[in-house]
Amino acid sequence: MTVLHNAKKLKLFVTKIQNEVELNEKYYLCINYEHQKKQV
């Protein structure tokens, strides 16, 4: 029971991190895009 519960919590935690990483990547891509537009 506890092992399964911990596995679920870990999966949620990992998913949360993956979502944050994806958001950060999109954020940096947007920043780079804006930066490149200014240089042109």
C-alpha positions, 0 to 999 in steps of 0.5 A: 500500500505505502509503496504504491502510494509513494510511487504515485507521489513520485510520478506526480513529482516527476511529472511536475518537474517535467512540466516546469522544464517544458515551460522553462524551455518555452520561456527561454525560446521566446526570450531568444526569439525576441532577442534575435528580432531586436538584433535584426 
